Amino acid sequence: MFNFKSYVKAGSVQEAIQFLEQNPEAHLIAGGTDVLVKLHKGKGQFSHLVDIHDIAALNVITQNDEGDLVIGPLSCFTSVAESALIRKYIPILAEAILTIGGPQVRNMATIGGNLCNGVPSADSATPLMALNAVVTIEGSRGLRQMPLEDFFLGPSRVALEHHEIMTAITVTHDNYTGYYGHFYKYAMRNAMDIATIGCSAVCKVEGDILADLRLAYGVAAPVPIRCKNTEDRVRGRRIVSALLDDICEAVINDVRPRTSWRAARDFRLQIIATLAHRVVKQAIINAGGTIQ
Amino acid sequence: MNRTITFTVNGKKKEITIDVRQSLLEVLREKLGMISVKQGCAVGECGACTVLIDGLPIDACIYLAVWADGRSIRTVEGESRNGKLSKVQQAFVDEGAVQCGICTPGFVMAATAFVEKHRNQKVSREEIRRGLAGNLCRCTGYGAIVTSVQKCLDDDLD
């Protein structure tokens, strides 16, 4: 039996917000694959639960009239990876999600939970950041939106107030139209593993020019990060093999990996540079480009 | 912290009172006697507790029993019909895909979901391995397990 002290089940977003307001110690539970594991290990901060598992309104993936893709945060990984909209417009997200856990975990774990946990290894974070995803947050003082990139504040710290809940993840039409991407997760095993380094590249190619590049890494810093300096340096340049070498070199200055029991800092830097080359190259090829 | 839930287990409707702190694994084993559902790691890594909820495999150890309210659950206890093993169960027997046996019920349910999802499709051994990646066999009897699943799918293709 899990050792929590109170439990309320929210039927709607408004109800969830009310429950959070009523109890300053309350914590949301969605898919349960993180919270219940932490409870099993005796972590005290999950003693009071507000259960949002069955709020159906947050479990849909749609395309609005503007063509923007709107992902309900309670969508489980399997439904995101198998969504026809996701596969058609932003397949990089499906690619990344299929590297998470195993089938059972993907049937339970939610994409919103993955983001709200705020761990640097969240595999769904880097493709969404490379797509300039925006998150919608609702709380007792209303609704606000922010780029996903700004949502991550530090290890296990995200920009959610106690009374707030993530209600949408949006990728706007202009951020995916004409863009192609690639994702790679370097881990010790092919399934049921945490990334040593995760890498997402999304790019736009015009003729022999790299018109735009958005490069994001997981586990390369205390939070998932975008490599803005590298992106600025290579935007608009001709696609030649020297460009890829330049990206590998530049990316090192954008990242801040650490040594942990999983991998040493030097090893992570090596993987980061290698993946910059491979993943950007594949993204360019997916976008119809050729490396001269 | 009691609550009454209604769900279907292996085709039979059940109404039972549970504690909201209980996992589905605990309710299935302790209240309903479904001891095919094994507790291995208890943290969603080994798949020994795999059951199907509305056709999808999940780890019952990290699934609150209260979430099963209104849903349909399948365990190994319900897979045979009139004493005849299901196709997946029979394939496990035929291939000798059982060693110590503790992972077997979980594997059978994960494999059943995989076979039902990929019926009439040509599936590689690699894809089967990915489909069963949430189940661990510490006797490492994976080869025969993958072959069992392959046989079930190939039989359907003929």
Interface residues (C-beta under 8 A of the other chain):
Chain A: M1 F2 N3 F4 Y7 K9 I29 G32 T33 L36 V37 H40 K41 D51 H53 D54 T78 G101 G102 P103 Q104 V105 N107 M108 N190 A191 M192
Chain B: M1 D19 V20 R21 Q22 S23 E26 A42 V43 G44 E45 G47 T50 I53 L56 P57 I58 D59 I62 Y63 L64 V66 W67 A110 A113 F114 R130 G131 L132 A133 G134 N135
